[in-house]
Amino acid sequence: MPYYPRNMHGYGQHPPHPHWPNDAHIAVQFVLNYEEGGENNILHGDAASEAFLSEIVGAAQWPGQRHWNMESIYEYGARAGFWRLHRLFTDKNVPVTVYAVATALMRSPAQVNAMKQAGWEIASHGYKWVEHKDMSQDVERQQIQEAIRLHTLATGEPPRGWYTGRCSVNTVDLVSEQGGMEYISDTYDDDLPYWREHNNKPQLIIPYTLDANDMRFATPQGFNCGDQFFTYLKDAFDTLYEEGKSGMPKMMTVGLHCRLIGRPGRIASLVRFIDYIQSHEKVWIPTRLQIAEHWKNTHAFVKRDLVPSQLDRQTFIERFGSIFEHSAWIAERALDGELAPANDTAVGLHFALRTQFRAASDEERLQVLLAHPDLAGKLAMAKRLTSESTNEQASAGLDLLTDEERVLFTDLNRQYTTKFGFPFIIAVKDNTKESIIEAFRRRLQNDRESEFVTACGQVERIAELRLKAILPN
């Protein structure tokens, strides 16, 4: 069956409360990308020079040649920018997560030593700072393993967090398969961590950022000066801080690069931002590893028993074929359409099934109406309703009618069916016996066309209620 793997739903309208330590309104996390010495360079065995994230905006790679200017710009990050940032963060007592390219670490012994002495978290930024989009899975898998090996040699321990950055569509899966990572950050899709399953194995994802990121000093439509960077960070912080005060705390990540924010004309904006957030109460400034550990303790992975888009065809039809009364063809068509993670909630699956019902011909929809039983009718008396209909009618007390009420329902059913040619349908869970009788009498005044529309709407509502009883909303 067609499957759309992108998750456009996430946490939906009601994200979980993260319960940050000390009831913080926001978690602000600083990432320092250490890439200098790991970028594209023919000295590193690459086919061309680097062209990404430097003062030379719009630079092109030089195949087979060293790019002296590009190299020296990257070298500035290691030689000067890193140390300026190191002084800032240690003076301000701000925890840092370093996204460290393994080959860059191997060429930066003094910087590695300083990271270790400062107690910074050193996560992996891959083997080399190069594009992975065209790599085969085997090559990328080998590079992941080599990155971990070199990282362990350089720092004394394997990384516990991962961010490739210039990743492929396979990166998150391959790192998940490799194992050993408390979190992976090769996504930009949320303001909170979340769990992702691959091959029945849970992996915590802590999304990263490309907007609150100094890389925009080196891209078109980016920051021209430090004031713009500070204003953007402040606005993001203020918005998230207010959300946190309102009971919806989130996470804010600030992405940094030694060769970019490490320039004297830019770092002043970062100083102002750190001073600004430290002037607020209830602000948690952790490493990404601390976020991961907190999330695992507070929101441990829970495997769902019923995930519609992951079911095989037979199981899906058996489980959802009766959501629209005796009309399994609706579930079959939903499978033949497109299911995705967004359809794994009651709202999402109802949308998929309802779409097929609405797209059907009038005759097909009439058959769905005809599949519904009369309210408190002969099938109910004979206990021959579906389990869903039995429970629904019982919820409004239709299984406990007096003799007088039963006569009344029988007469109303007869009048309605005679006039419209299909049974009276109403979402009984939204009603009482009295409101159902009132609806009977009111709808008997409709013409057939408008009543057909009303009945179809009630069929959709019944399906929605049935799904809400078995799936998260």
SVG drawing of the C-alpha trace seen along z (x, -y; Angstrom):
<svg xmlns="http://www.w3.org/2000/svg" viewBox="-47 -46 94 58">
<polyline fill="none" stroke="black" stroke-width="0.4" points="0.0,0.0 1.2,-3.6 2.9,-5.1 4.0,-8.6 6.9,-8.5 7.1,-12.2 5.5,-13.0 3.5,-16.2 1.7,-15.7 4.3,-15.4 2.8,-16.3 -0.1,-18.0 -2.2,-20.6 -1.2,-19.5 2.5,-18.9 3.8,-17.3 4.9,-19.5 8.7,-18.9 8.9,-19.7 12.3,-21.2 14.4,-21.2 13.4,-23.8 10.1,-24.4 12.0,-26.4 10.0,-28.2 12.5,-27.5 15.6,-25.4 18.2,-27.4 21.0,-25.3 24.2,-26.5 25.9,-24.4 29.4,-25.2 30.1,-23.5 33.7,-22.6 34.4,-21.8 37.8,-23.5 40.2,-21.0 37.4,-18.6 36.1,-20.6 36.5,-19.8 40.1,-20.0 42.3,-18.1 44.8,-17.7 42.0,-15.6 41.5,-13.4 38.5,-15.4 38.0,-16.2 37.7,-20.0 38.0,-22.8 35.3,-23.9 32.5,-26.3 30.1,-26.3 29.6,-28.7 32.4,-31.2 32.9,-35.0 32.9,-34.2 29.2,-34.1 28.3,-32.2 31.7,-30.6 32.2,-27.7 34.3,-24.6 37.6,-24.5 38.0,-21.0 41.5,-19.6 42.8,-22.8 43.4,-24.2 41.5,-27.4 43.9,-29.4 41.4,-32.1 38.8,-29.5 41.4,-27.6 42.5,-30.6 39.0,-31.6 38.4,-28.1 41.7,-28.4 40.6,-31.6 37.9,-29.6 40.4,-27.2 43.2,-29.7 41.2,-32.7 37.4,-32.3 37.4,-29.2 39.4,-30.8 37.3,-33.9 34.2,-31.7 35.9,-29.5 36.7,-32.6 33.1,-33.8 31.4,-30.6 33.7,-29.8 33.6,-33.3 29.8,-33.3 29.7,-29.7 27.5,-28.6 27.4,-24.9 28.2,-24.1 27.6,-21.1 30.3,-20.9 29.3,-19.3 32.8,-18.0 33.9,-16.7 36.1,-13.7 38.9,-14.7 38.8,-18.2 39.3,-17.0 42.4,-15.0 43.9,-18.2 43.1,-20.4 44.8,-18.9 44.8,-22.2 41.2,-22.9 40.1,-19.4 42.0,-19.7 40.3,-23.1 36.8,-21.5 37.6,-18.7 38.8,-21.0 35.7,-23.2 33.5,-20.1 31.8,-20.7 29.8,-17.9 31.6,-16.8 29.1,-15.2 29.9,-13.8 29.5,-16.0 30.5,-13.1 33.7,-11.9 34.3,-14.8 32.5,-18.1 31.3,-17.1 28.0,-16.4 26.5,-13.0 23.5,-13.1 25.1,-11.1 26.9,-8.6 25.9,-4.9 24.6,-3.5 27.6,-1.3 30.0,-4.3 28.1,-6.4 27.9,-3.5 31.7,-3.1 32.2,-6.8 29.9,-6.8 32.0,-4.0 35.2,-5.8 33.9,-9.0 33.2,-7.2 36.6,-5.6 38.5,-8.8 36.2,-10.7 37.1,-8.1 40.8,-8.4 40.7,-12.2 38.4,-12.6 38.9,-9.4 35.3,-8.3 32.8,-7.6 30.2,-10.3 26.8,-10.1 25.1,-12.6 25.2,-12.9 24.6,-15.6 25.9,-15.1 24.5,-18.3 25.2,-17.8 23.3,-14.6 21.6,-12.1 18.1,-10.7 19.7,-7.6 21.7,-9.3 19.2,-9.2 18.4,-5.5 22.1,-4.6 23.1,-6.3 20.1,-4.7 21.3,-1.3 24.8,-2.0 23.5,-2.5 25.1,-4.1 23.7,-7.6 21.6,-9.2 20.2,-11.5 20.4,-12.4 19.9,-15.9 19.7,-15.7 16.2,-17.2 14.8,-20.7 11.1,-19.8 10.1,-20.6 10.7,-22.7 10.8,-19.6 12.6,-16.3 10.7,-13.3 11.0,-9.5 11.4,-8.0 11.3,-4.3 13.4,-2.5 13.3,1.3 11.4,1.4 14.1,-0.4 13.4,-3.7 15.8,-6.6 15.5,-10.0 15.6,-12.9 16.6,-16.4 15.9,-18.8 18.5,-21.3 18.1,-24.8 19.1,-26.6 17.3,-29.8 18.7,-30.8 22.1,-30.1 25.1,-32.2 25.3,-30.4 23.0,-33.1 25.9,-35.5 27.2,-33.5 24.0,-32.9 21.8,-35.0 18.9,-36.6 20.9,-36.3 22.2,-38.5 24.2,-41.5 25.3,-42.6 25.3,-41.5 22.3,-43.6 20.2,-41.5 21.4,-38.3 20.8,-39.5 17.3,-40.8 16.4,-37.5 17.6,-35.5 15.9,-37.8 12.6,-37.6 12.8,-33.8 13.6,-33.7 10.9,-36.1 8.2,-34.2 9.2,-30.8 9.6,-32.3 6.1,-33.6 4.8,-30.3 6.6,-28.6 5.0,-31.0 1.7,-30.0 2.3,-26.4 3.8,-25.3 7.6,-25.3 9.9,-24.6 13.5,-24.3 15.6,-26.9 18.9,-26.0 21.5,-28.5 23.8,-27.3 27.3,-28.7 30.5,-28.4 34.0,-29.4 34.8,-31.1 31.5,-33.1 30.4,-34.2 34.0,-34.1 34.7,-37.3 35.0,-40.3 32.3,-42.2 29.8,-39.5 30.6,-38.0 29.3,-41.1 25.8,-40.2 26.2,-36.8 27.5,-38.4 24.4,-40.6 22.1,-37.6 23.7,-35.6 23.5,-38.5 19.9,-39.0 18.8,-35.4 20.8,-35.2 18.8,-38.2 15.6,-36.1 14.5,-33.7 13.4,-30.1 15.8,-29.7 17.6,-26.3 20.9,-26.3 21.9,-22.7 23.9,-20.6 22.1,-18.5 23.1,-15.4 21.5,-16.9 18.3,-17.5 18.4,-13.9 18.9,-12.5 16.0,-14.6 13.7,-13.6 14.4,-9.9 13.6,-10.2 10.5,-12.4 9.1,-11.1 10.3,-7.6 9.6,-5.8 6.2,-4.1 5.4,-1.8 2.0,-2.2 -0.1,0.9 -2.0,-0.4 -0.4,-2.4 -2.7,-2.4 -0.2,-3.3 2.1,-0.5 -0.5,2.3 -0.5,4.8 -3.5,4.7 -5.5,7.5 -5.0,6.3 -5.9,2.7 -9.2,3.8 -10.1,6.1 -9.5,3.3 -11.0,0.4 -13.3,1.9 -16.4,1.5 -15.7,-2.2 -18.1,-3.0 -20.9,-0.5 -20.5,2.7 -18.5,0.8 -15.0,2.2 -14.4,0.8 -13.8,-2.6 -10.9,-1.3 -9.6,0.5 -9.7,-2.7 -7.9,-4.6 -5.1,-2.0 -5.0,-2.4 -4.7,-6.2 -2.0,-7.4 -1.4,-6.8 1.2,-8.5 2.1,-9.1 -0.3,-12.0 -3.1,-9.4 -2.1,-7.5 -4.4,-9.6 -8.2,-9.6 -8.4,-12.9 -5.9,-11.8 -7.4,-8.4 -10.9,-9.8 -9.7,-12.3 -8.4,-9.5 -11.5,-7.4 -13.9,-10.3 -12.1,-11.5 -12.9,-8.2 -16.5,-8.3 -16.9,-11.8 -15.2,-10.9 -17.6,-8.0 -20.6,-8.2 -24.1,-9.0 -25.1,-5.4 -22.1,-4.1 -22.8,-6.5 -26.5,-5.5 -25.3,-1.9 -23.4,-3.0 -26.6,-4.7 -28.6,-1.6 -26.0,0.5 -27.0,-1.3 -29.6,0.3 -32.8,-1.4 -32.5,-3.0 -34.0,-0.6 -35.3,1.5 -35.7,5.2 -32.0,5.9 -31.4,4.3 -34.2,6.4 -32.6,9.5 -29.2,8.5 -27.8,8.6 -26.1,5.2 -22.4,4.7 -20.6,4.3 -20.1,0.6 -23.8,0.0 -24.8,2.0 -22.6,-0.1 -23.6,-3.4 -27.4,-2.7 -26.9,-1.6 -25.0,-4.9 -28.3,-6.8 -30.4,-4.3 -32.0,-2.9 -31.6,0.6 -33.9,-0.2 -37.0,-1.7 -40.4,-1.4 -43.1,0.2 -44.5,-3.3 -41.1,-4.6 -40.5,-1.5 -43.8,-2.1 -42.8,-5.7 -39.4,-4.8 -40.9,-2.1 -43.4,-4.7 -40.7,-7.4 -38.4,-4.9 -41.2,-3.8 -42.1,-7.4 -38.5,-8.4 -37.6,-5.3 -40.8,-5.6 -40.1,-9.3 -36.3,-9.1 -35.5,-5.5 -32.8,-5.1 -32.7,-4.7 -32.6,-7.6 -28.9,-8.0 -27.6,-10.1 -24.6,-10.0 -26.3,-8.8 -23.3,-9.4 -23.9,-13.2 -27.5,-12.8 -30.1,-11.6 -33.4,-9.8 -35.2,-13.1 -32.9,-14.9 -33.0,-11.9 -36.8,-12.0 -36.7,-15.8 -34.2,-15.3 -36.4,-12.6 -39.3,-15.0 -37.3,-18.0 -35.5,-16.1 -38.7,-14.6 -39.5,-18.1 -36.5,-18.1 -36.5,-17.3 -34.6,-14.2 -31.5,-16.0 -30.8,-18.0 -31.6,-15.0 -29.1,-12.9 -26.4,-15.4 -27.4,-15.5 -27.4,-11.7 -23.9,-11.5 -22.6,-14.1 -23.9,-11.9 -22.2,-8.9 -19.0,-10.8 -19.5,-11.9 -20.2,-8.3 -17.0,-7.2 -15.1,-10.0 -16.4,-8.9 -15.6,-5.3 -12.0,-6.2 -11.6,-8.5 -12.5,-5.6 -9.5,-3.5 -6.8,-6.0 -5.1,-9.1 -6.6,-12.3"/>
</svg>
